[in-house]
Amino acid sequence: MNIWIVNHYAIPPSLGGLVRHYYFSKYLGQKGHQVKIFTSGRIHNTNVNMIEDDALYCEKEVDGIPYTFVKSKDYTGNGLDRIANMIAFPFAIKKCLKRFLKKERPDVIYTSSPDLFVAFFAVRFAKKHRIPVVVEVRDLWPESIVEYKHISRKNPVIKVLYQLEKWIYKKADRLIFTMEGGKEYIRDQKWDKVIDLQKIEHINNGVDLEEFDRNKETVRLQDADLESNDCKKVIYVGSIRLVNHLDQLMKAVQVLKQQQRSDIRFFIYGDGTEKASLEAFAAEQGLPVVFKGKVDKKYVPYILSKADVNVINVKNTGLTKYGCSWNKLFEYIASEKPILCNFPQNNDLINTHHLGISEHFDSSESYAQRIAQLVDLTAEEKDAIAHNANEVKRVYDYQHLTARLEQLFKTLLEEV
């Protein structure tokens, strides 16, 4: 098959790592398929733009995978420049796809949202040229905006975005939701009369176990704190933004300090808009928290493997009912260490498979209690969690997930 992947944010691992389509491309290629990734030249959450001239696109191999980077506007943060980028980029994608179509014809177009505008243009392009199109939903837009930003569903812009989302889902030949509750979401929106629920599939995010295990053993971060046996290590790896709600974790650390749990230290790997204020708070309160900054993705397996407990911390929203699809969760599972999460989901993998604790915390004291509980697990209890994680991680290995995606494409092409 000749597969075109169209995704505004298909970022190669070495440049920041929204890596789902990188791994699908890697393993589809190994299966003999031809894959092109069309993505933004402006790399999200960095200062990198892969196109420095007036070219519409450039083709580059990054991390062993060929990418087609498409011209897009520079921006910083989530202000007007980013909005301008999101509006202009779909037009550039459309122009780029038209040029490539003159040279070759894909068997299927596989596009991903967010953002909705790129998915809309990709679906229109596919329909015009009678190419089967698969739409993937990695984040519920504009539902996420409503939940996280507390914008009214009656807001005129939000209402337009919902109608755009509905149109995309209706016109797609297949829908892939990374969260398990995709069908439930469609029913809740009352769109099930116009959107065929039978065309909806669930393929979650995952982890490349071959790469993870190799990096854990061979790519070791030189960090004395990780090697120390003088304390129990609680580790967080990821963005440090409002949505990650790490101030809640800091308050739990305060409680542990008051309880004189001097044997527990916290290490935060990552960066984001809230890092400076949280770092200042930790210093002012004398908390046993070290902010390590952003690290290359290749070091993550080694970092996670050195933890006594790995923490996932995010802001609570109504989206929990549809399930979760965090990239980091599957790396955490692959580390085979106890996981503590403040954001339980429907179909929660952590609780269902006994990988640690996933729980809403109504107080800093209850959060601190759960941290201490996992830190103080016996060797036998830790071994049981490691055994469970070893079973679960294989289901979410990208080689396994790619086989499912390949079968979806084959079934679709047999029907058209």
C-alpha positions in Angstrom: 0.0 0.0 0.0 0.9 3.6 -0.6 -0.1 5.5 2.6 -0.1 9.3 3.1 -0.2 10.4 6.7 -1.3 14.0 7.1 -0.8 15.5 10.6 0.0 19.0 11.7 2.0 17.8 14.6 3.8 14.6 13.5 7.0 15.5 15.3 10.1 13.2 15.0 11.3 11.8 18.4 14.5 13.8 18.4 12.7 17.1 17.9 10.1 16.7 20.7 8.3 13.5 20.0 4.6 13.3 19.2 5.7 9.9 18.0 2.6 7.9 17.1 3.0 8.3 13.4 6.7 7.9 13.5 6.4 4.4 14.8 3.5 3.5 12.5 5.6 4.6 9.6 8.6 2.7 10.8 6.7 -0.6 11.1 4.5 -0.2 8.1 7.7 0.4 6.1 9.2 -2.8 7.5 6.1 -4.6 6.3 6.8 -3.4 2.8 4.4 -0.5 2.6 5.3 3.0 1.2 4.5 5.8 3.7 4.8 9.5 3.5 4.3 11.8 6.5 3.2 15.3 5.7 3.6 17.6 8.7 4.4 21.2 9.7 7.9 22.6 9.1 7.4 24.6 12.2 8.0 22.1 15.0 5.6 22.6 17.9 7.0 23.7 21.3 10.4 24.4 19.8 12.1 27.3 18.0 12.8 25.0 15.0 11.5 25.6 11.5 12.7 22.9 9.0 12.0 25.3 6.1 14.1 28.5 6.1 13.4 29.7 2.6 10.3 30.2 0.5 9.9 26.6 -0.6 6.5 25.0 -0.1 7.9 21.9 1.3 11.2 20.0 1.9 11.7 16.2 2.2 14.1 15.1 4.9 14.9 11.9 6.7 14.8 12.4 10.4 15.4 9.6 12.9 15.5 7.1 10.0 12.0 8.1 8.7 11.3 10.2 5.6 9.2 13.3 6.3 7.7 15.9 4.0 7.8 19.2 6.0 5.4 21.8 4.7 5.9 25.5 5.0 4.2 27.0 8.0 4.3 30.2 10.0 6.5 30.7 13.1 4.8 31.2 16.4 5.5 31.2 20.1 3.0 30.0 22.7 -0.7 29.8 22.1 -1.4 33.4 21.0 -2.5 35.0 17.7 0.6 33.8 15.8 -0.3 30.2 16.5 -3.9 30.8 15.4 -2.5 32.3 12.2 -0.4 29.2 11.8 -3.4 26.9 12.3 -5.4 28.8 9.7 -2.7 29.1 7.0 -1.2 25.6 7.3 -4.1 23.7 5.9 -4.0 25.7 2.7 -0.2 24.9 2.4 -1.0 21.2 3.0 -3.7 21.2 0.3 -1.3 22.8 -2.2 1.4 20.3 -1.3 -0.9 17.2 -1.7 -2.0 18.5 -5.1 1.7 18.6 -6.2 2.4 15.1 -5.0 -0.8 13.7 -6.5 0.6 14.7 -10.0 3.5 12.2 -9.3 1.8 9.4 -7.5 -1.6 8.3 -6.1 -2.0 7.1 -2.5 -4.1 4.0 -1.7 -5.3 5.7 1.5 -5.0 9.1 3.2 -4.7 8.8 7.0 -5.2 12.2 8.8 -5.1 13.1 12.4 -6.8 15.7 14.6 -6.2 18.0 16.2 -6.1 20.2 14.4 -9.5 20.1 12.8 -8.6 22.4 9.9 -6.0 20.1 8.5 -8.3 17.1 8.9 -11.0 19.0 7.1 -8.8 19.8 4.2 -7.4 16.3 4.0 -10.9 14.8 4.0 -12.1 17.2 1.3 -9.0 16.4 -0.8 -9.5 12.7 -0.4 -13.2 12.9 -1.3 -12.6 15.0 -4.3 -10.0 12.6 -5.7 -11.9 9.5 -4.6 -9.2 8.3 -2.2 -10.2 6.3 0.9 -9.7 8.5 4.0 -9.1 7.5 7.6 -9.5 10.1 10.3 -7.8 9.6 13.7 -9.0 11.4 16.8 -6.1 11.9 19.3 -7.8 14.7 21.2 -11.4 15.8 21.4 -11.6 19.2 19.9 -13.3 21.5 20.7 -14.5 19.4 23.7 -11.0 19.8 25.3 -11.1 23.6 24.8 -14.5 23.7 26.5 -13.3 21.5 29.4 -9.9 23.0 30.0 -10.6 26.7 29.2 -14.2 26.7 30.5 -15.6 28.3 27.4 -19.3 28.0 26.9 -20.6 25.4 24.4 -22.9 28.2 23.2 -19.9 30.3 22.1 -20.4 31.0 18.4 -16.8 29.9 17.5 -17.1 26.7 19.6 -20.5 25.9 17.9 -18.8 26.2 14.5 -16.0 24.0 15.6 -18.4 21.3 16.7 -20.1 21.4 13.3 -16.7 21.1 11.6 -15.9 18.1 13.8 -19.2 16.5 13.1 -18.7 16.9 9.3 -15.2 15.4 9.4 -16.4 12.4 11.4 -19.4 11.9 9.0 -17.4 12.0 5.8 -14.5 9.8 7.0 -14.4 6.3 5.7 -13.0 5.1 9.0 -12.6 6.8 12.4 -9.9 5.8 14.8 -10.1 7.1 18.4 -7.1 6.7 20.6 -9.4 6.7 23.6 -11.8 3.8 24.2 -14.9 5.9 24.5 -15.2 7.2 21.0 -18.6 5.7 20.3 -19.8 7.0 23.6 -18.6 10.5 22.7 -20.5 10.4 19.4 -23.7 9.3 21.2 -23.3 12.0 23.9 -23.1 14.6 21.1 -26.3 13.0 19.6 -24.5 12.5 16.3 -25.1 8.7 16.1 -28.0 9.3 13.7 -25.6 10.7 11.0 -22.3 9.0 11.9 -22.0 5.3 11.4 -20.7 3.8 14.7 -19.6 0.7 12.9 -16.8 2.6 11.2 -15.3 3.6 14.5 -12.1 1.7 15.7 -10.0 2.1 18.9 -6.2 2.0 18.5 -4.6 3.5 21.6 -1.1 5.1 21.8 1.7 2.8 22.8 5.5 2.2 23.2 8.1 0.8 20.9 9.4 -1.9 23.3 12.3 -2.8 21.1 13.6 0.8 21.2 12.6 1.3 24.9 14.5 -1.7 26.2 17.5 -0.9 24.0 17.6 2.7 25.3 17.1 1.7 28.9 20.3 -0.4 28.7 22.5 1.7 26.4 21.5 5.3 26.7 22.1 6.3 30.2 21.8 9.8 31.6 24.7 11.0 33.7 22.8 12.0 36.8 24.1 11.3 40.3 20.6 11.6 41.8 19.4 8.7 39.6 22.2 6.5 40.8 21.8 7.4 44.5 20.6 4.8 46.9 20.2 7.4 49.7 16.5 8.0 49.0 13.3 6.7 47.5 12.8 8.4 44.1 9.5 9.7 42.9 9.8 10.7 39.2 7.6 12.8 36.9 8.5 13.1 33.2 6.5 15.4 30.9 5.3 18.9 30.3 5.0 21.4 33.1 1.9 23.4 32.1 -1.4 24.3 33.7 -3.0 21.2 32.3 -0.5 19.1 34.2 -1.6 20.6 37.6 1.7 20.0 39.3 0.9 22.5 42.0 -1.3 19.7 43.4 1.7 17.4 43.6 3.8 20.2 45.3 1.2 20.4 48.0 1.3 16.7 48.6 5.1 17.0 48.9 4.6 19.7 51.6 2.5 17.2 53.6 5.2 14.6 53.3 7.8 17.1 54.5 5.6 17.9 57.5 5.4 14.2 58.2 9.2 14.1 58.1 9.4 11.6 55.2 13.0 12.8 54.5 13.6 9.5 52.7 11.5 10.5 49.7 12.8 12.9 47.0 11.0 14.1 43.9 12.6 14.6 40.5 10.7 16.5 37.8 12.0 16.1 34.2 10.4 18.4 31.6 9.7 22.1 30.8 6.7 24.4 30.3 5.0 27.6 31.3 4.6 26.7 35.0 8.2 25.4 35.6 9.6 28.7 36.9 6.8 29.4 39.4 6.7 25.8 40.7 10.5 25.8 41.1 10.3 29.0 43.0 7.6 27.6 45.3 9.6 24.5 46.0 12.7 26.5 46.9 10.7 28.9 49.1 9.1 26.0 51.0 12.3 24.0 51.2 10.7 21.0 49.5 12.7 17.9 48.4 12.0 18.5 44.8 14.6 18.9 42.0 13.6 20.3 38.6 15.8 18.6 36.1 14.7 20.4 32.9 13.8 18.9 29.6 15.6 15.8 28.4 15.9 14.0 25.1 13.3 11.3 24.7 16.0 8.6 24.3 16.9 9.1 28.1 13.3 8.6 29.3 13.5 4.7 29.6 16.6 4.9 31.8 15.1 7.7 33.9 11.8 5.9 34.5 13.6 2.6 35.3 15.5 4.3 38.2 12.3 5.3 40.0 10.6 3.8 43.0 7.3 5.4 41.8 6.5 7.2 38.6 3.8 9.9 38.7 1.3 11.0 36.2 -0.4 14.3 37.2 -3.0 16.1 35.1 -5.9 18.5 35.6 -9.3 16.8 36.3 -11.9 17.3 33.5 -15.1 15.7 32.3 -13.1 14.0 29.6 -12.2 11.1 31.9 -15.4 9.2 30.9 -14.0 8.6 27.4 -10.8 7.0 28.5 -7.2 8.2 28.2 -4.5 8.0 25.5 -1.4 9.6 27.1 1.8 8.8 25.3 3.7 8.8 28.6 1.5 6.2 30.2 2.8 3.5 28.0 6.4 4.4 28.7 5.6 4.3 32.4 4.1 0.8 31.9 7.1 -0.3 30.0 9.4 0.7 32.9 7.6 -1.9 35.1 7.7 0.5 38.1 4.6 1.4 40.3 2.5 4.2 38.7 0.6 6.8 40.7 -2.0 8.8 38.8 -4.3 11.6 40.1 -6.7 11.2 37.1 -8.5 7.9 36.9 -10.3 7.1 33.7 -13.1 4.9 32.5 -11.3 1.7 31.4 -8.4 2.8 33.6 -5.3 0.6 32.7 -3.5 1.3 36.0 -6.3 0.1 38.2 -7.7 -2.6 35.9 -4.3 -4.3 35.6 -3.0 -3.5 39.1 -0.1 -1.3 37.9 -0.2 1.0 40.9 -2.9 3.5 42.0 -5.1 5.8 39.9 -7.3 7.9 42.1 -8.9 11.4 42.5 -7.4 13.0 45.5 -9.8 15.2 47.6 -6.9 16.5 49.8 -3.2 16.9 49.8 -3.0 14.5 52.7 -4.7 11.7 50.7 -2.3 12.3 47.8 0.7 12.2 50.2 -0.7 9.0 51.8 -0.8 7.2 48.4 2.7 8.4 47.5 4.0 6.9 50.8 2.0 3.7 50.3 3.6 3.0 46.9 7.1 4.0 48.0 6.8 1.6 50.9 5.7 -1.4 48.9 7.5 -4.7 49.7 9.8 -6.3 47.2 7.1 -8.9 46.5 4.5 -6.3 45.8 6.8 -4.5 43.4 7.5 -7.7 41.6 3.8 -8.3 41.2 3.4 -4.9 39.6 6.4 -5.5 37.3 4.9 -8.9 36.2 1.5 -7.2 35.4 3.2 -4.4 33.5 5.2 -6.9 31.5 2.0 -8.5 30.3 0.2 -5.2 29.6 3.0 -3.5 27.7 3.0 -6.1 25.0 -0.6 -5.2 24.0 0.5 -1.6 23.5 3.8 -2.4 21.6 3.8 -0.3 18.4 4.6 -3.4 16.4 1.3 -4.9 17.6 -0.6 -1.7 17.1 0.8 -1.3 13.6 -0.5 -4.7 12.7 -4.0 -3.6 13.7 -3.7 -0.4 11.7 -2.5 -2.3 8.7 -5.5 -4.7 8.9 -7.9 -1.7 9.1 -6.4 -0.3 5.9 -6.6 -3.6 4.1 -10.3 -4.1 5.2 -11.1 -0.6 4.0 -9.5 -1.1 0.6 -11.3 -4.4 0.1 -14.7 -2.5 0.6 -14.1 0.4 -1.8 
